[in-house]
Amino acid sequence: MNKVRKGLLAAVCVTFAMGTLAVDEFSFSSGPSVTGAKAQNNNERPAKPETRKSETLSAAAGPIYTKAVEALQAEPPQYQAALAAVTQIINGGSKFKQYDIVKSREIRGYIRAGQDNYKAAIPDFKFAVDSGILSPAEELGLRYNLAQLYLATQQYRAAIREFEAWFRQAENPQAEAYFKLAQAYYVAGQPSKAIPPAETGYRIMKEPKEDWMQLLASIYIDRRAYSKAAPVLERLIGIRPDKRIYFSQLRGVYVQLGKERDAFAVLAIAHRNGILNTESDLKGLAGLYRANGYPYKAGKILEQGINAGHVKANKDNLEELGNAWTHAREAKKAIPPLTRAAGMSGDGKIHYRLCQNYFADENWSEAAKACNSAVAKGGLRNDLADAYFLMGTSHYNVGKDGRQPAIAAFEKCQENAVYRVYKDEEEDSSEQEGATEDAPAEEAAAEEAAAEEEAPAEAQTVSAEAGEGEEEELSDEEKKMSQTGETCIRWVDHINKEIKVEIAELDREKREKERKEREEEERRRMIERATEQMQGFGGTATEISVEEPAPAEEAPAEEVAQ
């Protein structure tokens, strides 16, 4: 309203702004002056030279008209007094000239527009434009204002009609007029027709204006002209680096153009500017960091987003955070979010991820527990054998007490690896059999038996060998599964051998202990015999010292003789 009042005070010129993309700001061209002289057209829209005879207000209308203008020039504007004054002329009948009535209807339109009553202003402006009594300059300026009122009241077809009529008469239209016509076409659902005036306005505009550039970018995106939208959005970011919407739009445009790294760079800059605070943008940026080989940065972004409340701490997001830390080889950082996510999960997949990170952190007891939970909850499918493998290895690393649980886990690993490969082969063969079950089973069996009887034994042997050589090659997944099973069997053999070695060592230690006990017993007996002998000679046991002979050496002949 301040703009409206200033314009009215200056030259009864109403100017108002609409702050949305659908309706851009309005700049009303000049209204009537106090003296009723010819109106000056907007500087951006110079009119063609006048060809009509100039009109002036009648003597009867002049004072009333002046009173209306003075009321509008008051602070604040006295709209009711001005309206009452021009109403006298409008309803005065034959007392006033037609020009008096037309100019009064025009000023009443400005009054109603100043009161934000745009719909009521339209009939007055239209009456004045259609009267044919105004000068070409007055009519041209008023038609432009009428087109803007139609645009403001969402009468888009009428707005387009008036703008097009105005363009047919205007000389050297400026950028603003082209963008308003483009805006009318765009909001009317005709974006293809909006492109030419919008491009012209963009080309001739003297200074970049955000609303106009935003309109052109929106039109391009709507028409999927992404290569044209990109430079406009880049320029918008240059003048408004604080607006998230432009970064988001440019990222989407780059994705559509297949410029993934440019899309990544746009979001990275926006994040650095501190304007990314939505879950979709933060998760999108984290995903781009991971895809481009920066999982640690992805983890930091998700962690900060969750801590700040911008990203929900739900199962999927916590799992994504844990996976980012896992790929960054930050097992300690991955364990907390994966633990929370595992508690929200209905299967064992996240528990398996948790097991992997405990394993990487060499926390063997927790790794075994997590793998056990993963197996118990199920849903691992192709990861089941690997889960048992990690469980077995973790039990083994706990120590001697974990050997038997390790063997059980490795045996389950081998069992599930073999089952998975067999199951896949069985499913493939069942599909092939289903396509060839047209012949009766008995007839096929009879033919096969007859063929075997007729074929020589040697030929059957060659055929069998050829059949063995024609087995289908295993897929990469099946090869991996088979290797896992073989590794688990080797682990079982290794642990069993280790146990056997330990048992053998225990047996050796036991035998050594028994040998020493026997030697000690023999020594004791020798002492007892020597004591008895000495007592016979009058000595005592304390005077006797018996040295134990070395077990591996024989005494010299001289000592034996003594």
C-alpha positions as CSV (number, residue, x, y, z in Angstrom):
1,M,0.0,0.0,0.0
2,N,2.9,2.4,0.6
3,K,3.8,2.0,-3.1
4,V,0.2,2.7,-4.1
5,R,0.0,5.9,-2.0
6,K,3.4,7.2,-3.2
7,G,2.3,6.7,-6.8
8,L,-1.0,8.4,-6.2
9,L,0.6,11.4,-4.5
10,A,3.1,11.7,-7.3
11,A,0.8,11.5,-10.3
12,V,-2.3,9.5,-9.3
13,C,-0.2,6.5,-10.4
14,V,-1.0,3.3,-8.7
15,T,1.9,0.8,-8.2
16,F,1.5,-2.4,-6.3
17,A,3.4,-5.7,-6.0
18,M,2.4,-9.3,-5.9
19,G,5.0,-11.5,-4.2
20,T,4.5,-14.8,-6.0
21,L,5.8,-16.4,-9.1
22,A,2.3,-16.6,-10.6
23,V,1.8,-12.8,-10.4
24,D,4.9,-10.7,-10.6
25,E,5.0,-7.1,-9.3
26,F,2.8,-4.5,-11.0
27,S,4.0,-1.1,-12.2
28,F,1.0,1.0,-13.2
29,S,1.6,3.6,-15.8
30,S,0.7,7.2,-15.0
31,G,-2.9,8.1,-14.3
32,P,-4.6,11.5,-15.0
33,S,-3.0,14.7,-13.8
34,V,-4.7,17.4,-11.8
35,T,-5.1,19.6,-14.9
36,G,-6.4,16.8,-17.0
37,A,-3.6,17.1,-19.5
38,K,-2.3,14.1,-21.6
39,A,-1.0,11.2,-19.5
40,Q,2.6,10.3,-19.8
41,N,3.2,6.7,-20.7
42,N,5.5,4.4,-18.7
43,N,9.2,5.1,-19.5
44,E,9.7,1.4,-20.4
45,R,6.8,1.5,-22.9
46,P,7.0,4.6,-25.2
47,A,3.8,5.1,-27.1
48,K,3.3,5.9,-30.8
49,P,2.7,9.6,-31.7
50,E,-0.8,10.7,-31.0
51,T,-3.3,11.1,-33.9
52,R,-6.4,12.0,-32.0
53,K,-7.5,15.4,-31.0
54,S,-6.6,16.4,-27.5
55,E,-9.5,16.6,-25.0
56,T,-9.7,18.7,-21.8
57,L,-12.1,18.6,-18.8
58,S,-15.1,20.8,-18.9
59,A,-15.4,23.8,-16.7
60,A,-18.1,22.0,-14.6
61,A,-15.9,18.9,-14.1
62,G,-12.6,20.7,-13.5
63,P,-13.1,21.8,-9.8
64,I,-14.7,18.5,-8.8
65,Y,-11.9,16.5,-10.5
66,T,-9.3,18.7,-8.7
67,K,-11.0,18.0,-5.4
68,A,-10.8,14.3,-6.0
69,V,-7.1,14.5,-6.8
70,E,-6.4,16.7,-3.7
71,A,-8.2,14.0,-1.5
72,L,-5.9,11.4,-3.0
73,Q,-2.9,13.6,-2.2
74,A,-3.7,13.8,1.5
75,E,-1.8,11.8,4.0
76,P,-3.2,9.3,4.4
77,P,-5.1,9.3,1.1
78,Q,-8.8,10.0,1.6
79,Y,-10.2,7.4,-0.8
80,Q,-13.8,7.9,0.2
81,A,-13.7,11.7,-0.4
82,A,-12.0,11.2,-3.8
83,L,-14.5,8.5,-4.7
84,A,-17.4,10.8,-3.7
85,A,-16.1,13.5,-5.9
86,V,-15.6,11.5,-9.1
87,T,-19.0,9.8,-8.5
88,Q,-20.6,13.2,-8.9
89,I,-19.2,13.5,-12.4
90,I,-19.9,9.8,-13.3
91,N,-23.6,10.1,-12.2
92,G,-24.0,13.8,-13.4
93,G,-25.6,12.8,-16.7
94,S,-25.6,15.3,-19.6
95,K,-24.2,18.0,-17.3
96,F,-20.7,16.6,-18.1
97,K,-18.9,15.8,-21.3
98,Q,-18.1,12.2,-22.2
99,Y,-14.4,12.9,-21.7
100,D,-15.3,14.1,-18.1
101,I,-16.9,10.8,-17.4
102,V,-14.2,8.7,-19.0
103,K,-11.5,10.4,-17.0
104,S,-13.5,10.1,-13.8
105,R,-14.0,6.4,-14.4
106,E,-10.3,6.1,-15.0
107,I,-9.5,7.8,-11.7
108,R,-12.1,5.7,-9.9
109,G,-10.3,2.6,-11.2
110,Y,-7.0,3.9,-9.7
111,I,-8.8,4.5,-6.4
112,R,-10.2,1.0,-6.2
113,A,-6.9,-0.5,-7.2
114,G,-5.3,1.6,-4.4
115,Q,-7.8,-0.1,-2.0
116,D,-6.7,-3.5,-3.4
117,N,-10.1,-4.0,-4.9
118,Y,-8.7,-5.0,-8.3
119,K,-11.8,-6.7,-9.6
120,A,-13.8,-3.5,-9.1
121,A,-11.1,-1.5,-10.9
122,I,-11.2,-3.6,-14.0
123,P,-14.6,-2.3,-15.4
124,D,-13.6,1.3,-15.0
125,F,-10.3,0.8,-16.8
126,K,-12.0,-1.2,-19.5
127,F,-14.6,1.4,-20.0
128,A,-11.9,4.1,-20.4
129,V,-9.9,2.0,-22.8
130,D,-12.9,1.1,-25.0
131,S,-14.2,4.6,-25.1
132,G,-12.0,5.6,-28.0
133,I,-11.9,9.1,-26.6
134,L,-8.5,9.0,-24.8
135,S,-5.3,10.0,-26.6
136,P,-3.2,7.0,-27.9
137,A,-0.7,7.6,-25.2
138,E,-3.3,7.5,-22.5
139,E,-5.1,4.5,-23.9
140,L,-1.8,2.6,-24.3
141,G,-0.8,3.2,-20.7
142,L,-4.2,2.3,-19.4
143,R,-4.4,-0.9,-21.5
144,Y,-1.1,-2.0,-19.9
145,N,-2.5,-1.4,-16.4
146,L,-5.7,-3.2,-17.4
147,A,-3.7,-6.3,-18.5
148,Q,-1.9,-6.3,-15.2
149,L,-5.2,-6.2,-13.3
150,Y,-6.4,-9.2,-15.3
151,L,-3.2,-11.0,-14.4
152,A,-3.6,-10.1,-10.7
153,T,-7.2,-11.5,-10.7
154,Q,-6.2,-14.7,-12.5
155,Q,-8.1,-13.8,-15.7
156,Y,-5.2,-15.0,-17.8
157,R,-6.8,-15.1,-21.2
158,A,-8.0,-11.6,-20.8
159,A,-4.5,-10.5,-19.6
160,I,-2.9,-12.2,-22.7
161,R,-5.4,-10.4,-25.0
162,E,-4.6,-7.0,-23.5
163,F,-0.9,-7.5,-23.4
164,E,-0.8,-8.7,-27.0
165,A,-2.9,-5.6,-28.0
166,W,-0.5,-3.4,-26.1
167,F,2.5,-5.0,-27.9
168,R,1.0,-4.2,-31.3
169,Q,1.0,-0.5,-30.5
170,A,4.0,-0.1,-28.2
171,E,7.4,0.9,-29.6
172,N,10.6,-0.6,-28.1
173,P,9.0,-2.5,-25.2
174,Q,11.3,-3.1,-22.3
175,A,12.2,-6.4,-20.5
176,E,9.4,-6.0,-17.9
177,A,6.6,-6.1,-20.5
178,Y,8.0,-9.2,-22.1
179,F,8.3,-11.0,-18.8
180,K,4.7,-10.1,-17.9
181,L,3.4,-11.5,-21.1
182,A,5.5,-14.6,-20.6
183,Q,4.1,-14.9,-17.1
184,A,0.5,-14.7,-18.3
185,Y,1.1,-17.4,-20.8
186,Y,2.9,-19.6,-18.3
187,V,0.3,-19.4,-15.5
188,A,-2.4,-19.9,-18.2
189,G,-0.9,-23.3,-18.9
190,Q,0.8,-22.4,-22.2
191,P,4.5,-22.6,-21.4
192,S,5.6,-23.1,-25.0
193,K,4.1,-19.7,-25.9
194,A,5.8,-18.2,-22.8
195,I,9.3,-19.0,-24.1
196,P,9.7,-16.4,-26.9
197,P,8.7,-13.3,-24.8
198,A,10.7,-14.6,-21.8
199,E,13.8,-15.2,-23.8
200,T,13.5,-11.7,-25.4
201,G,13.1,-10.1,-22.0
202,Y,16.1,-12.0,-20.6
203,R,18.2,-11.0,-23.5
204,I,17.4,-7.2,-23.3
205,M,17.2,-6.8,-19.6
206,K,19.8,-4.3,-18.4
207,E,20.2,-5.7,-14.9
208,P,19.5,-9.3,-13.7
209,K,16.2,-9.5,-11.9
210,E,15.6,-12.6,-9.8
211,D,11.8,-12.9,-10.4
212,W,12.2,-12.7,-14.2
213,M,15.1,-15.2,-14.3
214,Q,13.2,-17.6,-12.0
215,L,10.3,-17.4,-14.4
216,L,12.4,-18.2,-17.4
217,A,14.1,-21.1,-15.5
218,S,10.7,-22.5,-14.5
219,I,9.5,-22.4,-18.1
220,Y,12.6,-24.2,-19.4
221,I,12.3,-26.9,-16.7
222,D,8.6,-27.3,-17.5
223,R,9.4,-27.8,-21.2
224,R,12.4,-30.1,-20.3
225,A,14.8,-27.7,-22.0
226,Y,17.4,-28.6,-19.3
227,S,20.4,-27.4,-21.3
228,K,18.9,-23.9,-21.5
229,A,17.7,-23.9,-17.8
230,A,21.2,-24.7,-16.5
231,P,22.9,-21.3,-17.3
232,V,19.9,-19.4,-16.0
233,L,20.0,-21.3,-12.7
234,E,23.8,-20.9,-12.5
235,R,23.3,-17.1,-12.9
236,L,20.6,-17.1,-10.2
237,I,22.9,-18.9,-7.8
238,G,25.5,-16.2,-8.5
239,I,23.1,-13.4,-7.4
240,R,21.3,-15.4,-4.7
241,P,23.7,-18.0,-3.2
242,D,21.5,-18.2,-0.1
243,K,18.5,-19.7,-1.8
244,R,18.3,-23.5,-1.5
245,I,15.7,-23.9,-4.2
246,Y,18.0,-22.8,-7.0
247,F,20.7,-25.3,-5.9
248,S,18.1,-28.0,-5.8
249,Q,16.7,-27.1,-9.2
250,L,20.2,-26.9,-10.8
251,R,21.1,-30.3,-9.3
252,G,18.0,-31.8,-10.8
253,V,18.8,-30.2,-14.2
254,Y,22.3,-31.6,-14.1
255,V,21.0,-35.1,-13.3
256,Q,18.7,-34.9,-16.3
257,L,21.6,-33.9,-18.4
258,G,23.6,-36.8,-17.2
259,K,26.1,-34.6,-15.4
260,E,26.3,-36.5,-12.2
261,R,29.5,-34.9,-11.0
262,D,28.2,-31.4,-11.6
263,A,25.1,-32.3,-9.7
264,F,27.3,-33.6,-6.9
265,A,29.3,-30.3,-6.9
266,V,26.2,-28.2,-6.7
267,L,24.9,-29.9,-3.6
268,A,28.3,-29.9,-2.1
269,I,28.5,-26.1,-2.5
270,A,25.0,-25.6,-1.1
271,H,26.0,-27.7,1.9
272,R,29.1,-25.7,2.4
273,N,27.0,-22.5,2.3
274,G,24.9,-24.0,5.1
275,I,21.5,-23.9,3.2
276,L,20.8,-27.7,3.0
277,N,18.5,-28.6,5.8
278,T,16.0,-31.0,4.3
279,E,16.2,-34.8,4.6
280,S,16.0,-35.4,0.9
281,D,18.8,-33.0,0.1
282,L,21.1,-34.3,2.8
283,K,20.5,-37.9,1.9
284,G,20.9,-37.1,-1.7
285,L,24.3,-35.4,-1.1
286,A,25.4,-38.3,1.1
287,G,24.5,-40.7,-1.6
288,L,26.5,-38.7,-4.1
289,Y,29.5,-38.7,-1.8
290,R,29.3,-42.5,-1.5
291,A,28.9,-43.0,-5.2
292,N,31.9,-40.8,-5.9
293,G,34.1,-42.7,-3.5
294,Y,33.8,-40.5,-0.3
295,P,32.0,-42.7,2.2
296,Y,33.5,-41.0,5.2
297,K,32.1,-37.6,4.1
298,A,28.7,-39.3,3.5
299,G,28.8,-40.6,7.0
300,K,29.6,-37.2,8.5
301,I,26.7,-35.5,6.6
302,L,24.2,-38.2,7.7
303,E,25.4,-38.1,11.3
304,Q,25.2,-34.3,11.5
305,G,21.8,-34.4,9.8
306,I,20.5,-37.0,12.3
307,N,22.0,-35.2,15.3
308,A,20.5,-31.9,14.1
309,G,17.0,-33.4,13.6
310,H,17.1,-32.7,9.8
311,V,17.2,-36.4,9.0
312,K,14.9,-38.8,10.9
313,A,16.6,-41.5,13.0
314,N,14.6,-44.3,11.5
315,K,15.7,-47.8,10.6
316,D,16.6,-47.0,7.0
317,N,18.5,-43.8,7.8
318,L,20.4,-45.4,10.6
319,E,21.3,-48.4,8.4
320,E,22.4,-46.0,5.7
321,L,24.7,-44.2,8.2
322,G,26.1,-47.5,9.4
323,N,26.7,-48.6,5.9
324,A,28.5,-45.4,5.1
325,W,30.9,-45.9,8.1
326,T,31.3,-49.5,7.1
327,H,32.5,-48.5,3.6
328,A,34.7,-45.9,5.2
329,R,36.3,-48.7,7.3
330,E,35.2,-47.0,10.5
331,A,33.9,-50.0,12.3
332,K,33.7,-48.3,15.7
333,K,31.5,-45.5,14.2
334,A,29.3,-48.0,12.3
335,I,28.4,-50.1,15.3
336,P,26.2,-47.6,17.3
337,P,23.8,-46.7,14.4
338,L,23.7,-50.3,13.2
339,T,22.8,-51.5,16.7
340,R,19.9,-49.1,16.8
341,A,18.8,-50.1,13.3
342,A,19.0,-53.8,14.1
343,G,16.7,-53.3,17.0
344,M,14.1,-51.9,14.6
345,S,14.5,-54.6,12.0
346,G,12.4,-57.7,11.5
347,D,15.1,-59.8,9.9
348,G,18.8,-60.6,10.4
349,K,20.3,-58.5,7.6
350,I,21.3,-55.5,9.8
351,H,22.5,-57.9,12.5
352,Y,24.8,-59.4,9.9
353,R,26.2,-56.0,9.0
354,L,26.7,-55.4,12.7
355,C,28.5,-58.8,13.0
356,Q,30.9,-57.7,10.1
357,N,31.8,-54.5,11.9
358,Y,32.4,-56.2,15.3
359,F,34.5,-58.7,13.4
360,A,36.5,-55.9,11.7
361,D,37.0,-54.3,15.2
362,E,38.2,-57.7,16.5
363,N,35.5,-57.7,19.1
364,W,35.1,-61.5,18.8
365,S,32.5,-62.2,21.5
366,E,30.2,-59.4,20.2
367,A,30.7,-60.5,16.6
368,A,29.7,-64.1,17.5
369,K,26.6,-62.8,19.3
370,A,25.6,-60.5,16.4
371,C,26.0,-63.3,13.8
372,N,24.0,-65.6,16.0
373,S,21.2,-63.0,16.1
374,A,21.4,-62.6,12.3
375,V,21.1,-66.4,11.8
376,A,18.2,-66.6,14.3
377,K,16.2,-63.8,12.7
378,G,16.7,-65.1,9.2
379,G,16.3,-63.5,5.8
380,L,20.0,-63.7,5.0
381,R,19.6,-66.1,2.0
382,N,23.0,-65.9,0.1
383,D,24.7,-64.4,3.2
384,L,23.8,-67.2,5.5
385,A,26.9,-69.3,4.8
386,D,29.1,-66.2,5.3
387,A,27.4,-65.4,8.6
388,Y,28.2,-68.9,9.9
389,F,31.7,-68.4,8.6
390,L,32.1,-65.2,10.6
391,M,30.5,-66.8,13.6
392,G,32.9,-69.7,13.5
393,T,35.9,-67.5,13.1
394,S,34.8,-65.3,16.0
395,H,34.2,-68.2,18.3
396,Y,37.6,-69.6,17.4
397,N,39.3,-66.3,18.2
398,V,37.7,-66.1,21.6
399,G,40.0,-68.9,22.7
400,K,40.0,-72.6,23.5
401,D,36.4,-72.5,24.9
402,G,35.2,-71.3,21.5
403,R,36.5,-74.2,19.5
404,Q,33.5,-76.5,19.7
405,P,31.0,-73.7,18.9
406,A,33.4,-72.7,16.1
407,I,33.3,-76.2,14.7
408,A,29.5,-76.3,14.8
409,A,29.3,-72.9,13.1
410,F,31.8,-74.0,10.3
411,E,29.9,-77.2,9.7
412,K,26.7,-75.1,9.3
413,C,28.6,-72.8,7.0
414,Q,29.6,-75.7,4.8
415,E,26.2,-77.2,4.9
416,N,24.4,-74.0,3.9
417,A,27.0,-73.2,1.2
418,V,26.5,-76.6,-0.5
419,Y,22.7,-76.4,0.0
420,R,22.6,-72.9,-1.6
421,V,24.5,-74.1,-4.7
422,Y,22.4,-77.3,-5.0
423,K,19.2,-75.3,-4.5
424,D,20.1,-72.9,-7.3
425,E,21.0,-75.8,-9.6
426,E,17.8,-77.5,-8.7
427,E,15.7,-74.4,-9.4
428,D,17.3,-74.1,-12.8
429,S,16.8,-77.7,-13.7
430,S,13.2,-77.6,-12.6
431,E,12.5,-74.7,-14.9
432,Q,14.0,-76.5,-17.8
433,E,12.0,-79.7,-17.0
434,G,8.8,-77.7,-16.8
435,A,9.3,-76.7,-20.4
436,T,9.7,-80.3,-21.7
437,E,7.0,-82.2,-19.8
438,D,4.8,-82.7,-22.9
439,A,5.8,-86.4,-23.5
440,P,4.4,-89.0,-21.1
441,A,6.9,-90.1,-18.5
442,E,6.5,-93.8,-19.1
443,E,7.1,-93.5,-22.9
444,A,10.2,-91.5,-22.3
445,A,11.5,-94.0,-19.8
446,A,10.9,-96.9,-22.2
447,E,12.7,-95.2,-25.0
448,E,15.7,-94.4,-22.8
449,A,15.9,-98.0,-21.6
450,A,15.8,-99.3,-25.2
451,A,18.5,-97.0,-26.3
452,E,20.8,-98.1,-23.4
453,E,20.3,-101.8,-24.3
454,E,21.2,-101.2,-28.0
455,A,24.2,-99.0,-27.3
456,P,27.6,-100.8,-26.7
457,A,29.1,-100.5,-23.3
458,E,32.0,-98.5,-24.6
459,A,29.8,-96.0,-26.3
460,Q,27.8,-95.6,-23.0
461,T,31.0,-94.9,-21.2
462,V,32.1,-92.3,-23.7
463,S,28.7,-90.7,-23.5
464,A,28.8,-90.6,-19.7
465,E,32.3,-89.0,-19.8
466,A,31.0,-86.4,-22.4
467,G,28.1,-85.7,-20.2
468,E,30.3,-85.0,-17.2
469,G,32.4,-82.6,-19.3
470,E,29.2,-80.7,-20.4
471,E,28.2,-79.6,-16.9
472,E,27.1,-75.9,-16.9
473,E,29.7,-73.6,-15.4
474,L,28.8,-72.2,-12.0
475,S,27.9,-68.5,-11.7
476,D,30.1,-66.1,-9.8
477,E,27.7,-66.3,-6.8
478,E,27.7,-70.1,-6.8
479,K,31.5,-70.1,-7.1
480,K,31.8,-67.8,-4.2
481,M,29.4,-70.0,-2.2
482,S,31.3,-73.1,-3.1
483,Q,34.6,-71.5,-2.0
484,T,33.1,-70.5,1.2
485,G,32.0,-74.0,1.9
486,E,35.5,-75.4,1.1
487,T,37.0,-72.8,3.4
488,C,34.7,-73.8,6.2
489,I,35.6,-77.4,5.8
490,R,39.3,-76.5,5.9
491,W,38.7,-74.6,9.1
492,V,37.0,-77.6,10.7
493,D,40.0,-79.8,9.7
494,H,42.3,-77.2,11.1
495,I,40.6,-77.0,14.4
496,N,40.3,-80.7,14.7
497,K,44.0,-81.1,13.9
498,E,44.8,-78.4,16.5
499,I,42.7,-80.2,19.0
500,K,44.5,-83.5,18.2
501,V,47.9,-81.7,18.6
502,E,46.8,-80.3,21.9
503,I,45.6,-83.7,23.0
504,A,48.9,-85.3,22.0
505,E,50.7,-82.5,23.9
506,L,48.6,-83.2,27.0
507,D,49.4,-86.9,26.7
508,R,53.1,-86.2,26.4
509,E,52.9,-83.9,29.4
510,K,51.1,-86.6,31.3
511,R,53.6,-89.2,30.4
512,E,56.4,-86.9,31.5
513,K,54.7,-86.2,34.7
514,E,54.3,-89.9,35.3
515,R,58.0,-90.5,34.5
516,K,59.1,-87.9,37.0
517,E,56.8,-89.4,39.6
518,R,58.3,-92.8,39.1
519,E,61.8,-91.4,39.3
520,E,60.9,-89.6,42.5
521,E,59.4,-92.8,43.9
522,E,62.6,-94.7,43.0
523,R,64.8,-92.1,44.7
524,R,62.7,-92.3,47.8
525,R,63.1,-96.0,47.9
526,M,66.8,-95.8,47.4
527,I,67.1,-93.4,50.3
528,E,65.1,-95.8,52.5
529,R,67.3,-98.7,51.6
530,A,70.5,-96.7,52.2
531,T,69.1,-95.6,55.6
532,E,68.5,-99.1,56.7
533,Q,72.1,-100.1,55.7
534,M,73.7,-97.2,57.5
535,Q,71.7,-97.9,60.6
536,G,73.2,-101.4,60.6
537,F,76.7,-99.7,60.7
538,G,75.6,-97.3,63.5
539,G,75.0,-94.3,61.3
540,T,72.0,-92.1,60.9
541,A,69.8,-91.3,57.9
542,T,70.9,-87.6,58.1
543,E,74.5,-88.6,57.3
544,I,73.5,-90.2,54.1
545,S,73.4,-88.3,50.8
546,V,72.1,-90.2,47.8
547,E,72.6,-88.5,44.4
548,E,70.1,-89.3,41.7
549,P,71.9,-90.7,38.7
550,A,71.4,-88.9,35.3
551,P,68.8,-90.9,33.5
552,A,70.6,-90.7,30.1
553,E,74.2,-91.5,31.2
554,E,75.9,-94.6,32.5
555,A,78.3,-94.4,35.4
556,P,82.1,-94.9,34.6
557,A,83.6,-98.3,35.3
558,E,85.9,-97.0,38.2
559,E,82.9,-95.6,40.1
560,V,81.1,-98.9,39.7
561,A,84.0,-100.7,41.1
562,Q,84.1,-98.4,44.2
